[in-house]
Amino acid sequence: MRTLFPLAAVLLVACTGGAPATTNTAGGGSASQPTTAAGGHDMAGHGDMADAAAFKPLEGAKVMFTEPADGATVTSPVKVVMGVEGAEVKPAGALVAGTGHHHVIVDGQPVEQGEVVPKDDTHIHFGDGSTETELELAPGEHTLTLQFADGMHRSYGRALSKTITITVGE
C-alpha cells in the first residue's frame, strides 16, 4: 500500500495543478482552449482511476448561471458566472461527498450521469474550482450548458445541468 501513495499524490497534484485562467475562447468553429484553462484536463493517463470509486449521484442540488441571463444579448468576451445550491464547489482530483466542479458546454448537450465530461473546444473545464470566466464567442445565437461533475469529472447528469440561450452581438 505504501508504494501506491506516492503515485496517488502525483496524480492528485497533476489533476488539480495549473494556474487558473480567466479567459477561454469558444464558438464560431475557430475556438480554442488553453491547456491550462481553469486547471481542466481529461482522464487520459489516469488508467482505471475513473473506475476506482463507484459514482455517487448528488441529490437535491441545482446549478445556475448567475450571469448572463437566459435570453440576454451580450458582447464578446462574455462574462460567465456559475453557481450551485445544495453542493459545494471543490477542485477536481478528490472524491468528496456533496462536492464537485463546473464545466461549461458551448452549443452542446448535457453529459449523461456518470460519464466523464470530455475536454475539447466546446467542453470547458473548471477543475480548479473557478466559478467565473470570460468566453470569446462568435457573433450569433449560442447555448451555454452548465454541467456539474465530481472530482473525477464524472457528470452528475441532467439534474445538475442548466442550459441558457444567449445572443452575441457584433
N, CA, C and O atoms as a DFTB+ gen file, in Angstrom:
680 C
 N C O
     1  1       0.813      -1.185       0.000
     2  2       0.000       0.000       0.000
     3  2       0.864       1.260       0.000
     4  3       0.515       2.259      -0.627
     5  1       2.019       1.203       0.723
     6  2       2.873       2.380       0.785
     7  2       3.415       2.768      -0.580
     8  3       3.686       3.947      -0.806
     9  1       3.583       1.828      -1.499
    10  2       4.127       2.163      -2.811
    11  2       3.099       2.867      -3.683
    12  3       3.479       3.546      -4.637
    13  1       1.809       2.727      -3.390
    14  2       0.781       3.404      -4.180
    15  2       0.588       4.848      -3.766
    16  3       0.166       5.666      -4.584
    17  1       0.884       5.191      -2.511
    18  2       0.651       6.545      -2.035
    19  2       1.383       7.600      -2.865
    20  3       0.748       8.581      -3.252
    21  1       2.686       7.460      -3.164
    22  2       3.346       8.494      -3.977
    23  2       2.692       8.655      -5.349
    24  3       2.572       9.780      -5.834
    25  1       2.266       7.565      -5.985
    26  2       1.603       7.661      -7.278
    27  2       0.287       8.406      -7.140
    28  3      -0.024       9.254      -7.976
    29  1      -0.489       8.112      -6.113
    30  2      -1.756       8.807      -5.890
    31  2      -1.521      10.292      -5.651
    32  3      -2.285      11.126      -6.138
    33  1      -0.475      10.628      -4.909
    34  2      -0.176      12.039      -4.653
    35  2       0.203      12.752      -5.936
    36  3      -0.213      13.890      -6.157
    37  1       0.988      12.100      -6.788
    38  2       1.373      12.692      -8.066
    39  2       0.138      12.909      -8.935
    40  3      -0.005      13.967      -9.548
    41  1      -0.759      11.918      -8.997
    42  2      -1.980      12.067      -9.788
    43  2      -2.848      13.191      -9.251
    44  3      -3.424      13.946     -10.034
    45  1      -2.956      13.320      -7.945
    46  2      -3.756      14.383      -7.361
    47  2      -3.189      15.743      -7.725
    48  3      -3.939      16.648      -8.091
    49  1      -1.875      15.901      -7.629
    50  2      -1.246      17.163      -7.998
    51  2      -1.444      17.431      -9.482
    52  3      -1.731      18.563      -9.870
    53  1      -1.295      16.414     -10.312
    54  2      -1.459      16.590     -11.756
    55  2      -2.890      16.965     -12.096
    56  3      -3.117      17.757     -13.010
    57  1      -3.861      16.413     -11.379
    58  2      -5.266      16.685     -11.656
    59  2      -5.678      18.079     -11.239
    60  3      -6.547      18.675     -11.875
    61  1      -5.084      18.613     -10.197
    62  2      -5.540      19.886      -9.671
    63  2      -4.548      21.007      -9.927
    64  3      -4.832      22.158      -9.597
    65  1      -3.398      20.707     -10.503
    66  2      -2.387      21.726     -10.705
    67  2      -2.696      22.650     -11.855
    68  3      -3.677      22.469     -12.576
    69  1      -1.857      23.629     -12.016
    70  2      -2.014      24.571     -13.114
    71  2      -2.618      25.867     -12.605
    72  3      -3.441      25.874     -11.689
    73  1      -2.200      26.947     -13.207
    74  2      -2.703      28.246     -12.801
    75  2      -4.095      28.474     -13.375
    76  3      -4.355      28.138     -14.530
    77  1      -4.986      29.041     -12.576
    78  2      -6.312      29.329     -13.091
    79  2      -6.236      30.349     -14.214
    80  3      -5.418      31.268     -14.180
    81  1      -7.076      30.181     -15.187
    82  2      -7.166      31.139     -16.268
    83  2      -8.548      31.744     -16.233
    84  3      -9.505      31.081     -15.833
    85  1      -8.672      32.989     -16.645
    86  2      -9.976      33.617     -16.615
    87  2     -10.531      33.818     -18.011
    88  3     -11.667      34.269     -18.157
    89  1      -9.772      33.502     -19.029
    90  2     -10.267      33.688     -20.377
    91  2     -10.190      32.380     -21.135
    92  3      -9.143      31.733     -21.181
    93  1     -11.304      31.998     -21.727
    94  2     -11.390      30.849     -22.612
    95  2     -11.996      31.349     -23.905
    96  3     -12.694      32.363     -23.916
    97  1     -11.737      30.647     -24.995
    98  2     -12.379      31.015     -26.236
    99  2     -13.180      29.841     -26.725
   100  3     -12.758      28.691     -26.598
   101  1     -14.342      30.126     -27.287
   102  2     -15.194      29.061     -27.803
   103  2     -16.151      29.642     -28.814
   104  3     -16.465      30.832     -28.782
   105  1     -16.614      28.788     -29.717
   106  2     -17.645      29.181     -30.684
   107  2     -17.057      29.581     -32.012
   108  3     -15.869      29.884     -32.118
   109  1     -17.903      29.579     -33.026
   110  2     -17.515      30.071     -34.327
   111  2     -16.593      29.170     -35.103
   112  3     -16.061      29.592     -36.130
   113  1     -16.377      27.948     -34.662
   114  2     -15.567      26.999     -35.424
   115  2     -14.076      27.206     -35.281
   116  3     -13.304      26.324     -35.658
   117  1     -13.635      28.346     -34.745
   118  2     -12.195      28.570     -34.599
   119  2     -11.819      28.658     -33.133
   120  3     -10.820      29.278     -32.768
   121  1     -12.626      28.036     -32.307
   122  2     -12.412      28.118     -30.873
   123  2     -11.203      27.320     -30.444
   124  3     -10.820      26.332     -31.071
   125  1     -10.617      27.780     -29.358
   126  2      -9.533      27.023     -28.749
   127  2      -9.611      27.222     -27.253
   128  3     -10.186      28.198     -26.770
   129  1      -9.027      26.285     -26.521
   130  2      -8.995      26.371     -25.067
   131  2      -7.567      26.103     -24.624
   132  3      -7.008      25.051     -24.937
   133  1      -6.967      27.048     -23.896
   134  2      -5.617      26.787     -23.414
   135  2      -5.596      25.519     -22.569
   136  3      -6.561      25.220     -21.866
   137  1      -4.491      24.774     -22.638
   138  2      -4.424      23.518     -21.908
   139  2      -4.436      23.731     -20.408
   140  3      -4.765      22.808     -19.663
   141  1      -4.084      24.931     -19.942
   142  2      -4.118      25.199     -18.517
   143  2      -5.390      25.924     -18.110
   144  3      -5.526      26.298     -16.945
   145  1      -6.319      26.132     -19.022
   146  2      -7.533      26.887     -18.700
   147  2      -8.261      26.253     -17.537
   148  3      -8.695      25.103     -17.606
   149  1      -8.388      27.008     -16.482
   150  2      -9.137      26.623     -15.292
   151  2      -8.688      25.293     -14.708
   152  3      -9.464      24.642     -14.009
   153  1      -7.458      24.873     -14.976
   154  2      -6.944      23.638     -14.391
   155  2      -7.605      22.397     -14.948
   156  3      -7.430      21.309     -14.399
   157  1      -8.366      22.535     -16.035
   158  2      -9.114      21.403     -16.583
   159  2      -8.214      20.403     -17.270
   160  3      -7.110      20.729     -17.708
   161  1      -8.703      19.178     -17.357
   162  2      -7.963      18.132     -18.049
   163  2      -8.911      16.997     -18.350
   164  3     -10.030      16.957     -17.839
   165  1      -8.456      16.058     -19.194
   166  2      -9.266      14.868     -19.424
   167  2      -8.709      13.737     -18.564
   168  3      -7.739      13.932     -17.832
   169  1      -9.305      12.583     -18.648
   170  2      -8.886      11.473     -17.796
   171  2      -7.806      10.612     -18.447
   172  3      -7.418       9.589     -17.883
   173  1      -7.319      11.001     -19.612
   174  2      -6.264      10.234     -20.272
   175  2      -5.045      10.160     -19.371
   176  3      -4.665      11.150     -18.747
   177  1      -4.449       9.017     -19.307
   178  2      -3.251       8.848     -18.497
   179  2      -3.546       8.479     -17.051
   180  3      -2.619       8.274     -16.268
   181  1      -4.818       8.390     -16.684
   182  2      -5.174       8.038     -15.321
   183  2      -5.480       6.556     -15.178
   184  3      -5.804       6.103     -14.080
   185  1      -5.386       5.799     -16.245
   186  2      -5.655       4.370     -16.171
   187  2      -7.075       4.120     -15.707
   188  3      -8.027       4.658     -16.272
   189  1      -7.214       3.303     -14.675
   190  2      -8.535       2.967     -14.153
   191  2      -8.972       3.890     -13.022
   192  3      -9.880       3.545     -12.265
   193  1      -8.345       5.054     -12.893
   194  2      -8.677       5.955     -11.804
   195  2     -10.159       6.314     -11.812
   196  3     -10.766       6.414     -10.746
   197  1     -10.764       6.514     -12.998
   198  2     -12.176       6.891     -13.066
   199  2     -13.070       5.781     -12.545
   200  3     -14.197       6.052     -12.130
   201  1     -12.603       4.538     -12.553
   202  2     -13.385       3.422     -12.041
   203  2     -13.010       3.075     -10.604
   204  3     -13.574       2.142     -10.032
   205  1     -12.068       3.809     -10.012
   206  2     -11.553       3.466      -8.700
   207  2     -12.599       3.571      -7.603
   208  3     -12.537       2.837      -6.617
   209  1     -13.544       4.460      -7.761
   210  2     -14.600       4.616      -6.754
   211  2     -15.937       4.630      -7.479
   212  3     -16.060       5.207      -8.559
   213  1     -16.918       4.004      -6.892
   214  2     -18.238       3.977      -7.509
   215  2     -18.787       5.393      -7.600
   216  3     -18.626       6.189      -6.675
   217  1     -19.434       5.703      -8.716
   218  2     -20.034       7.014      -8.907
   219  2     -21.185       7.186      -7.925
   220  3     -22.014       6.290      -7.765
   221  1     -21.232       8.341      -7.270
   222  2     -22.294       8.626      -6.311
   223  2     -23.052       9.865      -6.774
   224  3     -22.494      10.963      -6.785
   225  1     -24.326       9.699      -7.160
   226  2     -25.114      10.862      -7.592
   227  2     -25.269      11.879      -6.459
   228  3     -25.199      11.531      -5.280
   229  1     -25.475      13.114      -6.831
   230  2     -25.694      14.202      -5.877
   231  2     -27.182      14.548      -5.908
   232  3     -27.683      15.002      -6.937
   233  1     -27.880      14.347      -4.824
   234  2     -29.331      14.562      -4.777
   235  2     -29.669      15.938      -4.204
   236  3     -29.012      16.411      -3.276
   237  1     -30.694      16.573      -4.762
   238  2     -31.233      17.806      -4.198
   239  2     -30.473      19.076      -4.513
   240  3     -30.868      20.143      -4.043
   241  1     -29.412      19.012      -5.276
   242  2     -28.639      20.204      -5.619
   243  2     -29.116      20.748      -6.971
   244  3     -29.794      20.052      -7.727
   245  1     -28.752      21.995      -7.260
   246  2     -29.030      22.562      -8.577
   247  2     -27.948      23.562      -8.942
   248  3     -27.329      24.178      -8.075
   249  1     -27.733      23.712     -10.246
   250  2     -26.761      24.675     -10.757
   251  2     -27.493      25.774     -11.501
   252  3     -28.613      25.589     -11.975
   253  1     -26.831      26.931     -11.593
   254  2     -27.423      28.042     -12.316
   255  2     -26.341      28.982     -12.838
   256  3     -25.235      29.062     -12.303
   257  1     -26.708      29.693     -13.911
   258  2     -25.880      30.797     -14.377
   259  2     -26.359      32.038     -13.639
   260  3     -27.530      32.404     -13.731
   261  1     -25.465      32.683     -12.912
   262  2     -25.777      33.965     -12.297
   263  2     -25.679      35.064     -13.348
   264  3     -26.394      36.065     -13.299
   265  1     -24.780      34.850     -14.294
   266  2     -24.565      35.780     -15.399
   267  2     -24.016      34.985     -16.568
   268  3     -23.138      34.150     -16.350
   269  1     -24.472      35.187     -17.789
   270  2     -25.533      36.072     -18.263
   271  2     -26.908      35.450     -18.018
   272  3     -27.025      34.274     -17.673
   273  1     -27.929      36.259     -18.202
   274  2     -29.302      35.780     -18.055
   275  2     -29.731      35.041     -19.312
   276  3     -29.259      35.336     -20.410
   277  1     -30.626      34.084     -19.143
   278  2     -31.193      33.375     -20.291
   279  2     -31.868      34.391     -21.209
   280  3     -32.653      35.221     -20.750
   281  1     -31.564      34.327     -22.500
   282  2     -32.153      35.226     -23.486
   283  2     -31.417      36.543     -23.653
   284  3     -31.826      37.372     -24.467
   285  1     -30.337      36.760     -22.901
   286  2     -29.608      38.029     -22.952
   287  2     -28.890      38.216     -24.285
   288  3     -28.476      37.252     -24.930
   289  1     -28.756      39.473     -24.679
   290  2     -27.892      39.845     -25.787
   291  2     -26.641      40.443     -25.160
   292  3     -26.723      41.375     -24.361
   293  1     -25.482      39.899     -25.527
   294  2     -24.216      40.255     -24.889
   295  2     -23.166      40.557     -25.945
   296  3     -23.397      40.362     -27.139
   297  1     -22.020      41.029     -25.502
   298  2     -20.875      41.212     -26.392
   299  2     -19.766      40.277     -25.930
   300  3     -19.722      39.859     -24.773
   301  1     -18.881      39.963     -26.851
   302  2     -17.762      39.091     -26.543
   303  2     -16.564      39.936     -26.140
   304  3     -16.318      40.963     -26.772
   305  1     -15.814      39.557     -25.127
   306  2     -15.932      38.325     -24.356
   307  2     -17.147      38.367     -23.432
   308  3     -17.519      39.421     -22.915
   309  1     -17.753      37.204     -23.237
   310  2     -18.954      37.064     -22.430
   311  2     -18.546      36.680     -21.008
   312  3     -17.892      35.660     -20.791
   313  1     -18.939      37.508     -20.049
   314  2     -18.671      37.162     -18.650
   315  2     -19.675      36.099     -18.235
   316  3     -20.881      36.262     -18.424
   317  1     -19.165      34.997     -17.662
   318  2     -19.994      33.891     -17.212
   319  2     -19.724      33.677     -15.725
   320  3     -18.582      33.489     -15.306
   321  1     -20.811      33.711     -14.932
   322  2     -20.714      33.461     -13.503
   323  2     -21.600      32.250     -13.202
   324  3     -22.783      32.233     -13.540
   325  1     -21.007      31.236     -12.560
   326  2     -21.676      29.954     -12.310
   327  2     -21.964      29.789     -10.825
   328  3     -21.176      30.203      -9.976
   329  1     -23.100      29.180     -10.528
   330  2     -23.451      28.946      -9.141
   331  2     -23.991      27.551      -8.927
   332  3     -24.356      26.854      -9.874
   333  1     -24.036      27.151      -7.664
   334  2     -24.604      25.855      -7.281
   335  2     -25.241      26.008      -5.907
   336  3     -24.714      26.709      -5.043
   337  1     -26.376      25.349      -5.712
   338  2     -27.033      25.297      -4.414
   339  2     -27.154      23.839      -4.006
   340  3     -27.436      22.981      -4.843
   341  1     -26.944      23.552      -2.737
   342  2     -27.067      22.191      -2.239
   343  2     -25.838      21.337      -2.436
   344  3     -25.880      20.128      -2.207
   345  1     -24.744      21.943      -2.857
   346  2     -23.459      21.259      -3.032
   347  2     -22.365      22.300      -2.855
   348  3     -22.630      23.502      -2.829
   349  1     -21.148      21.828      -2.735
   350  2     -20.005      22.721      -2.569
   351  2     -19.055      22.553      -3.743
   352  3     -18.793      21.432      -4.182
   353  1     -18.539      23.663      -4.250
   354  2     -17.548      23.619      -5.327
   355  2     -16.188      23.308      -4.720
   356  3     -15.728      23.993      -3.806
   357  1     -15.553      22.262      -5.244
   358  2     -14.203      21.858      -4.831
   359  2     -13.407      21.547      -6.086
   360  3     -13.985      21.110      -7.081
   361  1     -12.096      21.759      -6.069
   362  2     -11.286      21.407      -7.236
   363  2     -11.354      19.915      -7.561
   364  3     -11.633      19.089      -6.692
   365  1     -11.101      19.593      -8.799
   366  2     -11.059      18.204      -9.257
   367  2      -9.900      17.473      -8.593
   368  3      -8.957      18.088      -8.097
   369  1      -9.994      16.153      -8.597
   370  2      -8.891      15.339      -8.103
   371  2      -9.260      14.458      -6.938
   372  3      -8.764      13.336      -6.833
   373  1     -10.111      14.933      -6.066
   374  2     -10.522      14.140      -4.908
   375  2     -12.026      13.922      -4.967
   376  3     -12.777      14.791      -5.412
   377  1     -12.452      12.755      -4.513
   378  2     -13.880      12.474      -4.417
   379  2     -14.333      12.788      -3.007
   380  3     -13.984      12.087      -2.058
   381  1     -15.118      13.853      -2.877
   382  2     -15.626      14.281      -1.585
   383  2     -17.142      14.375      -1.716
   384  3     -17.654      15.075      -2.589
   385  1     -17.846      13.675      -0.855
   386  2     -19.306      13.661      -0.923
   387  2     -19.869      15.082      -0.879
   388  3     -19.398      15.922      -0.112
   389  1     -20.877      15.339      -1.708
   390  2     -21.555      16.631      -1.724
   391  2     -20.799      17.737      -2.423
   392  3     -21.138      18.911      -2.272
   393  1     -19.762      17.377      -3.199
   394  2     -18.952      18.393      -3.874
   395  2     -18.806      18.080      -5.356
   396  3     -19.158      16.995      -5.819
   397  1     -18.283      19.047      -6.081
   398  2     -17.985      18.889      -7.497
   399  2     -17.438      20.187      -8.049
   400  3     -17.090      21.099      -7.299
   401  1     -17.366      20.260      -9.363
   402  2     -16.879      21.476     -10.011
   403  2     -17.641      21.666     -11.328
   404  3     -18.314      20.759     -11.817
   405  1     -17.513      22.869     -11.877
   406  2     -18.282      23.259     -13.057
   407  2     -17.579      22.944     -14.375
   408  3     -16.354      22.855     -14.454
   409  1     -18.416      22.779     -15.410
   410  2     -17.991      22.705     -16.800
   411  2     -19.001      23.530     -17.587
   412  3     -20.191      23.510     -17.270
   413  1     -18.551      24.252     -18.602
   414  2     -19.464      24.953     -19.495
   415  2     -19.349      24.295     -20.856
   416  3     -18.255      24.118     -21.392
   417  1     -20.496      23.938     -21.401
   418  2     -20.564      23.319     -22.724
   419  2     -21.167      24.351     -23.672
   420  3     -22.301      24.792     -23.485
   421  1     -20.401      24.729     -24.683
   422  2     -20.851      25.735     -25.645
   423  2     -21.497      25.019     -26.827
   424  3     -20.872      24.182     -27.479
   425  1     -22.756      25.359     -27.091
   426  2     -23.506      24.803     -28.221
   427  2     -23.508      23.273     -28.217
   428  3     -23.314      22.644     -29.257
   429  1     -23.725      22.690     -27.062
   430  2     -23.769      21.235     -26.930
   431  2     -24.817      20.817     -25.914
   432  3     -25.588      21.641     -25.422
   433  1     -24.836      19.534     -25.609
   434  2     -25.834      18.934     -24.735
   435  2     -25.218      18.562     -23.380
   436  3     -24.003      18.406     -23.268
   437  1     -26.073      18.422     -22.347
   438  2     -25.566      17.929     -21.062
   439  2     -24.935      16.545     -21.230
   440  3     -25.271      15.805     -22.154
   441  1     -24.031      16.214     -20.335
   442  2     -23.356      14.923     -20.346
   443  2     -24.146      13.976     -19.442
   444  3     -24.555      14.352     -18.344
   445  1     -24.354      12.757     -19.908
   446  2     -25.136      11.777     -19.152
   447  2     -24.485      11.484     -17.800
   448  3     -23.263      11.520     -17.659
   449  1     -25.329      11.196     -16.815
   450  2     -24.869      10.918     -15.456
   451  2     -23.850       9.784     -15.440
   452  3     -24.066       8.726     -16.031
   453  1     -22.731      10.026     -14.751
   454  2     -21.679       9.027     -14.594
   455  2     -20.626       9.039     -15.684
   456  3     -19.562       8.443     -15.516
   457  1     -20.901       9.715     -16.815
   458  2     -19.914       9.790     -17.897
   459  2     -18.921      10.918     -17.621
   460  3     -19.286      11.954     -17.066
   461  1     -17.669      10.710     -18.011
   462  2     -16.636      11.734     -17.854
   463  2     -16.899      12.841     -18.880
   464  3     -17.124      12.570     -20.060
   465  1     -16.866      14.080     -18.414
   466  2     -17.069      15.228     -19.297
   467  2     -15.856      15.325     -20.216
   468  3     -14.725      15.394     -19.733
   469  1     -16.073      15.330     -21.544
   470  2     -14.940      15.443     -22.469
   471  2     -14.209      16.767     -22.277
   472  3     -14.748      17.711     -21.700
   473  1     -12.997      16.820     -22.761
   474  2     -12.242      18.078     -22.776
   475  2     -11.917      18.386     -24.224
   476  3     -11.087      17.728     -24.851
   477  1     -12.591      19.402     -24.737
   478  2     -12.350      19.847     -26.102
   479  2     -12.766      21.308     -26.198
   480  3     -13.019      21.955     -25.182
   481  1     -12.835      21.824     -27.417
   482  2     -13.129      23.240     -27.594
   483  2     -14.515      23.639     -27.101
   484  3     -14.738      24.813     -26.805
   485  1     -15.444      22.707     -27.005
   486  2     -16.795      23.060     -26.564
   487  2     -17.092      22.653     -25.125
   488  3     -18.098      23.094     -24.569
   489  1     -16.262      21.839     -24.512
   490  2     -16.432      21.416     -23.119
   491  2     -15.309      22.045     -22.294
   492  3     -14.176      21.563     -22.299
   493  1     -15.634      23.112     -21.596
   494  2     -14.629      23.892     -20.878
   495  2     -14.654      23.494     -19.402
   496  3     -15.679      23.616     -18.732
   497  1     -13.529      23.024     -18.914
   498  2     -13.408      22.516     -17.546
   499  2     -12.956      23.613     -16.581
   500  3     -12.143      24.469     -16.929
   501  1     -13.492      23.571     -15.378
   502  2     -13.088      24.464     -14.305
   503  2     -12.657      23.618     -13.112
   504  3     -13.174      23.756     -12.003
   505  1     -11.693      22.738     -13.378
   506  2     -11.206      21.793     -12.384
   507  2     -10.487      22.429     -11.219
   508  3     -10.200      21.754     -10.230
   509  1     -10.189      23.718     -11.311
   510  2      -9.552      24.401     -10.180
   511  2     -10.585      24.951      -9.204
   512  3     -10.224      25.546      -8.189
   513  1     -11.869      24.757      -9.506
   514  2     -12.923      25.249      -8.631
   515  2     -13.414      26.645      -8.973
   516  3     -14.157      27.243      -8.195
   517  1     -13.011      27.174     -10.122
   518  2     -13.457      28.508     -10.538
   519  2     -14.971      28.560     -10.684
   520  3     -15.619      27.566     -11.010
   521  1     -15.516      29.746     -10.433
   522  2     -16.948      29.955     -10.600
   523  2     -17.261      31.093     -11.564
   524  3     -18.422      31.467     -11.727
   525  1     -16.237      31.641     -12.198
   526  2     -16.484      32.630     -13.246
   527  2     -15.353      32.627     -14.261
   528  3     -14.229      32.208     -13.984
   529  1     -15.700      33.117     -15.459
   530  2     -14.755      33.148     -16.562
   531  2     -15.244      34.145     -17.598
   532  3     -16.312      34.737     -17.440
   533  1     -14.472      34.330     -18.649
   534  2     -14.893      35.082     -19.824
   535  2     -14.695      34.183     -21.030
   536  3     -13.661      33.530     -21.168
   537  1     -15.698      34.154     -21.905
   538  2     -15.650      33.332     -23.111
   539  2     -15.661      34.203     -24.346
   540  3     -16.475      35.118     -24.464
   541  1     -14.760      33.921     -25.263
   542  2     -14.764      34.565     -26.571
   543  2     -15.711      33.766     -27.453
   544  3     -15.443      32.607     -27.770
   545  1     -16.819      34.385     -27.848
   546  2     -17.809      33.708     -28.680
   547  2     -18.051      34.502     -29.948
   548  3     -18.072      35.732     -29.922
   549  1     -18.234      33.805     -31.053
   550  2     -18.535      34.438     -32.331
   551  2     -19.918      35.071     -32.264
   552  3     -20.770      34.609     -31.506
   553  1     -20.155      36.127     -33.049
   554  2     -21.492      36.727     -33.082
   555  2     -22.549      35.687     -33.476
   556  3     -22.280      34.782     -34.267
   557  1     -23.743      35.832     -32.917
   558  2     -24.841      34.928     -33.220
   559  2     -25.412      34.318     -31.967
   560  3     -25.022      34.664     -30.853
   561  1     -26.349      33.400     -32.164
   562  2     -27.011      32.738     -31.042
   563  2     -26.204      31.524     -30.586
   564  3     -25.703      30.753     -31.404
   565  1     -26.088      31.370     -29.276
   566  2     -25.353      30.249     -28.689
   567  2     -26.122      29.705     -27.495
   568  3     -26.852      30.434     -26.824
   569  1     -25.946      28.409     -27.238
   570  2     -26.411      27.853     -25.975
   571  2     -25.196      27.628     -25.093
   572  3     -24.122      27.254     -25.565
   573  1     -25.386      27.862     -23.813
   574  2     -24.374      27.564     -22.798
   575  2     -25.019      26.586     -21.837
   576  3     -26.091      26.854     -21.293
   577  1     -24.367      25.454     -21.628
   578  2     -24.862      24.461     -20.679
   579  2     -23.870      24.356     -19.539
   580  3     -22.691      24.069     -19.746
   581  1     -24.359      24.591     -18.338
   582  2     -23.544      24.429     -17.138
   583  2     -23.710      22.995     -16.671
   584  3     -24.832      22.540     -16.451
   585  1     -22.599      22.273     -16.517
   586  2     -22.637      20.865     -16.109
   587  2     -21.771      20.688     -14.882
   588  3     -20.586      21.021     -14.909
   589  1     -22.337      20.171     -13.807
   590  2     -21.598      19.915     -12.576
   591  2     -21.117      18.471     -12.610
   592  3     -21.832      17.585     -13.077
   593  1     -19.906      18.233     -12.115
   594  2     -19.315      16.895     -12.135
   595  2     -18.516      16.669     -10.859
   596  3     -18.161      17.619     -10.161
   597  1     -18.236      15.400     -10.561
   598  2     -17.494      15.065      -9.347
   599  2     -15.999      15.315      -9.533
   600  3     -15.573      15.834     -10.565
   601  1     -15.214      14.946      -8.540
   602  2     -13.778      15.206      -8.557
   603  2     -13.018      14.503      -9.662
   604  3     -11.866      14.843      -9.931
   605  1     -13.643      13.525     -10.308
   606  2     -13.010      12.836     -11.439
   607  2     -13.712      13.174     -12.745
   608  3     -13.649      12.412     -13.709
   609  1     -14.387      14.329     -12.769
   610  2     -15.053      14.860     -13.972
   611  2     -16.236      14.016     -14.431
   612  3     -16.665      14.136     -15.579
   613  1     -16.774      13.160     -13.555
   614  2     -17.938      12.363     -13.932
   615  2     -19.186      13.205     -13.707
   616  3     -19.427      13.704     -12.608
   617  1     -19.961      13.352     -14.751
   618  2     -21.136      14.206     -14.758
   619  2     -22.194      13.746     -13.754
   620  3     -22.435      12.552     -13.581
   621  1     -22.812      14.717     -13.107
   622  2     -23.969      14.437     -12.267
   623  2     -25.245      14.412     -13.116
   624  3     -26.342      14.285     -12.571
   625  1     -25.117      14.529     -14.420
   626  2     -26.239      14.372     -15.332
   627  2     -27.106      15.607     -15.478
   628  3     -26.773      16.697     -15.012
   629  1     -28.240      15.392     -16.148
   630  2     -29.158      16.487     -16.451
   631  2     -29.703      17.175     -15.204
   632  3     -30.017      18.364     -15.244
   633  1     -29.818      16.449     -14.107
   634  2     -30.335      17.045     -12.872
   635  2     -29.441      18.172     -12.374
   636  3     -29.919      19.093     -11.712
   637  1     -28.156      18.109     -12.684
   638  2     -27.211      19.155     -12.287
   639  2     -26.606      19.820     -13.516
   640  3     -25.395      20.019     -13.615
   641  1     -27.499      20.158     -14.454
   642  2     -27.102      20.951     -15.615
   643  2     -28.151      22.026     -15.821
   644  3     -29.290      21.895     -15.374
   645  1     -27.760      23.076     -16.495
   646  2     -28.671      24.173     -16.813
   647  2     -28.244      24.738     -18.154
   648  3     -27.074      25.067     -18.347
   649  1     -29.183      24.852     -19.081
   650  2     -28.882      25.389     -20.407
   651  2     -29.599      26.715     -20.590
   652  3     -30.789      26.839     -20.300
   653  1     -28.854      27.711     -21.079
   654  2     -29.424      29.003     -21.431
   655  2     -29.066      29.313     -22.874
   656  3     -28.132      28.736     -23.430
   657  1     -29.813      30.228     -23.473
   658  2     -29.529      30.698     -24.823
   659  2     -29.191      32.180     -24.741
   660  3     -29.895      32.951     -24.089
   661  1     -28.105      32.572     -25.408
   662  2     -27.718      33.975     -25.459
   663  2     -27.458      34.356     -26.904
   664  3     -27.241      33.496     -27.759
   665  1     -27.484      35.652     -27.166
   666  2     -27.132      36.161     -28.483
   667  2     -25.925      37.072     -28.306
   668  3     -25.947      38.006     -27.504
   669  1     -24.876      36.787     -29.065
   670  2     -23.673      37.613     -29.037
   671  2     -23.768      38.610     -30.181
   672  3     -23.848      38.219     -31.346
   673  1     -23.760      39.898     -29.851
   674  2     -23.841      40.935     -30.861
   675  2     -22.499      41.160     -31.530
   676  3     -21.460      40.664     -31.093
   677  1     -22.560      41.927     -32.607
   678  2     -21.343      42.261     -33.373
   679  2     -20.396      43.101     -32.562
   680  3     -19.327      43.470     -33.048
